[in-house]
């Protein structure tokens, strides 16, 4: 792989306001590539660094899944127990047949607050509802709990943020601890993720990037930039919003592979594809317990990853088993992030 080529491409993207963020590629303990581009803040023109903490969006689901599987290891949770037997969901449309396994593998069929696969906008949820009104996990429940399901549990596969909200509620119910405090203790601390936390965007915290997206005119020319402070709740939840650095996310991936967070049995389960989600020419995509897996035509795993996107956020943490490469991209603008992750994947394919 030509890292000079990648750096030049990323610099050109940043110069054209098509990327703002940090990229890290590691082979075992060797840093093969590290680059920082664009701005950590556009209000005060501050450049990001490798130590900058970014909103990870849906990468947070991996922390939720690991915390749930730890409870399985401890004998405190059965993946096939109905969520309604763990969390009081009386009076809602949540099926009594939906289990933790369904929730974590996106096969529960429950309705999402914003159905991303149907093109619905998560940002639109907050036009009439103040973002500051949602601060606890249970605050999110009214946004989806009364909507009719998409399909019966186990009878389909559809990406669902709300399933992870319910998983977070189950974790709180079993442990008696608030979700964010529990993740700090059993995931961040145990994995050595010393720079990771849940930061409230209403409060001052050091080295935290601000999320911005361009304002476009009718010809799709950038006329300004809008911060994402009113686009989703100000602090993260079980389905998204934890903050981390590129190095901490590599530590997390390695802690999982190294069985530092889960037992050998549960680690294998976490790193195994569970259900087919999509077929494509580049390889079939399977969902696991939070992770997504890209399989080659021969059935082998090309990579596994978790990506995330929101207003002012685009992220991916990915591992390539054959090349033993960890790749993390964290961006504080939604625009351009997907193109960057695809370009890195293209270069890795080209060089292996």
N, C-alpha and C positions, 0 to 999 in steps of 0.2 A: 504494500500500500504506500502511496506517495503522500506523506504527511505535509510536505510543502504544498502539494496540490490542494489538499484539503484546507490548509490554512489560508491560501490565496482565495479559494472559493468562498470560505466563510467571511473573510475580510471584505470581499466584494459584496456579499449579501448584506453585511452590516452597513457598509457605505451607502447602500441603496435602501436602507431602513427595512430590510427583509429578514433581519435576524438580530436578536439581542439576548445574549446569554453566555453560558459556559459549557465547554465540551471536555470530557476526560475519557481517554482510552488507555486501559492498563492490561498488560500481560503479566499475570502473577504479580510480583512486587515491582515490576518495571513500568514506569509511566512512559507510554509510547507517544502520547499526544495530550497536550493540555493547552487550551486556548480560551481567551475571554474576549467578548465582542459586544459592541453596542454600549448600553447604559444600564446601570443599576437603578438610576432614577433619571427621569427626564425633566423633572421640575428643577432639581439641582444636578447639573451634568456630572454625574459620578460614574466612573467605569466599574464594572463588576470585576471581581477577582475570584480566584479559586476558593477563597474562604467565604464568598457571598452565599447567603442562605436564600433559597428560592422556595416559593410555594410549589409543592410537588404535585398538586391536583390529585388525580386518581391513583398515583403511586401509593398513596396512603392506604389504599385497600389491601396492599400486601401486609402492612403492619397489623391491620384488623384481622386478616386471615391467619397470620402467624399467632396472634394472641388467642384466637379461637382454637387453633390446633394445639396450642400449649395446654389449654383446658382439657382437650381430649386426652393428651398425654397424662394429665394429672387425674384422669378418671372423673372429672367434674362435668363433662359435656359429652353427649352422644350425638354424632353428626346426623344421625337419622331420627333424632327427636324432633317433633313438630315445634316450630317456633312459638306457637300459641300455648304450649305447655311450659315454656320458659318465661315468656313475656306476656303480660296482660294486654291482649289485643281485642278484648270484647267490644262488640259494636262496630268493628271494622270489616273491610272486605278481604282481609288477609285469610287465605285458605288454611284450614286446620291441617291440611296435608303437606304444607310447605315446611321443609326441614332446613336445618343449618347447612346440610350438604347442598340443597337446592339454592339457598341464598348465596353461598360462597362460589358456586359454579355457574351462576347466572341462568339457572334452570327452574327457578321458582314460579315464573309466570306472573308474579305480582306486578301491578302497574308501577311505573316510575313517576317521580315528580315531574321530570321532563324527559320524554322518551327520545333519547339521542338518535337511536336507530331509525326513528320516524321523522327526524329532522327538527324536533322541537328544541326551543332555546331555553337553557337553564337560566340565562340572564333575564329572560322575560318574566320569570317567576317573581322577580323583585321589583317590578314596576309599581305594583299596588301594595306590596308588603314590605315594611322596612327591614333591611338586612340586620339591623341591630336587635330585632325581636327574636332572633334565633341564636341561642348561645349554648343550649344543652342538646344532647342527642334526641331526647323526646320532643323537643320543639319542632323537629323536622317531620314528625309523624303525621300531622294533619295534612301535609302536602300530597300524600299519596295513599294513605291508609283506607280511604273510602272510595277510591277509584276502582272500577271493575278490572279484574285480571286480564292479561293478554292470552293466557292459556293455562291449562291445569298443570300443577307442579310435576316436573319431570317429563313433560310432553313437548318441550321445545327448548330453545336456547336463545336468549335475548339479553343483551347487556343491560344491567339494572343497578343504578346507584342505590336505590332504596333498599335493595336486598342487604347491602352492607350497613345501612342505617339500622336495620333490624338486627343484624349480627352484632353491631355495637351495643344495642340495647340488651341483647342476651349476655354479652360480656359484662356489662354493668350489673345486671341482675344476679349473675352467678358469683361475681367477685365482690359486690358491694362497694365498688370503687368507680369513680367517674372515668369515662372512657379515656380521656386525654392523660389523666394521671396514671392509669394502668399501662398505657402504651409507653409512657416515659420510663416506667419501672421495668417492664418485662421485655421490651424491644430495644428502645434507644440505649438504655444503660447496659443491658447484657451484650449488645452488639458493639459497644464502644462508640456509639454515634453521639459524641459529645457536643456537636454543633447543631443537633437537630432538636426541634421542639414545635409546639403549636403557638404561633405568635398572633395576637390580636392586632389587626391593622389599625385599630384606633389608638394603639399604644406605641411608644417609642421603643425600638429594639435595635441593637447594633447589627450592622452587616446583613440587613434584610432587604432584598430587592423589592421595588415597587412594580406593580403590573400596569402596563399601558398598552393600548391598541390604537391603530391609526383611525382617524376620521377621514372618510373618503367622499369625494364629490361624485357627481353623476358619471364622470369619466374615469372613476376609480383612481383619481389622483389624491395623494395625501394632503389634506388641508390643515391637519392638526392632530393632536394626540389626546386620548381620553383615559383617565385612570380608572381602574376597575373597583374602586372602593364601594360602589353601589350595585355591583354585579352579582354578588353572592355574599353569604354571611361572613362577618368580619373575622371569625376564628374557625379553624378546621374541625371536621367531624369524621366519623368512621368511613365515609365514602370519599373524602378528599380534604386537602387543605393543610396537611402537616408541612413544616418547612425543613429543608435539609440542604446540605452541600453535595457537590459531586463526589467528594471523597467519602462522605458518610454513607452515601447510597452504595458505593462500591463495598464499603465495610459491611453493609447490610447483606448484600448478595453473597459475600464470602462467608459471613456468619451463618447464613442459611446452609450453604453448601458444606461448611465445616461442622455442621450439627451442633452449633453453639446455642441455637435457639429452640430446636426441636429434637426429639428422639430420632434414632436412625429410621425407624418405621415411619414416623410422621414426616421426616425430611424427604424420604422417597416419595411419599404421597403428595407432598407439596410440589415436588419437581417432576411429577408425572401428569401428562395430559389426561383430562377426564371426559371431555365432551367436545365433539366437532361443532365449531361455530360457523366456519365459512370455508369455501373452496375457492382457490385462485390459481392462476398460472405460476405464481411465484411460490406456491406451496400452500397446503391446507393450514388453516388457523384453528387451533384447539384451545379451549379454556381449561384451566386447572382451578386451583383454589386461590384465585386472584391473578395468577400469571396467565399469559397467553403464550402459546407455543406455535412456532412456524415449523411445519414438517416438510422435508424434502419429498419428492415423488416416491422414493424408496421407503418412506416411512420414518427415516431417521430425523432427529431434531436438528434443524439448522440453527435456531436460536430460541431463547425464551425471554420474555420481557413483560414490563408493564409500562404503559404510556398514560399520559393524562393531558387534558386540555380544558381550558376555561377562558373566560375573558381575561386577557393579560397574562396567560399562563400556557406553556407548552412544554411537556417533559417526556423523557423516556429513560428507563434503566434496563439494560439488555445484556445478556450473556450469550457468547458463542462457544458451545462446548468443545467443538473440534479444534478451534484455534486458541481456546482458553483466554478469551478476551472479554473484559468487562467494559461496557460502553455506557456512559451517562451523559445526557444532554438536558440542561435545565435552562429554560428561557422565560423571560418576564414580558413576553408579548406572544399572543396566540399566533400572529402572522409569522409564517416562515419556519416554525418549528418542525412541522411534518416533513417539509422538504429537506431539512438538515438531517433528520434521522434516516430518511430514505437514501440520501447521498452517502452517508457513512456506511449504510448497509450495502450499497452498490459497490463502494470501494473495497469493502471486506470481501464481498463475493468475487470481485475482480482479482484479488490478490491471493485467494485460497483455491 
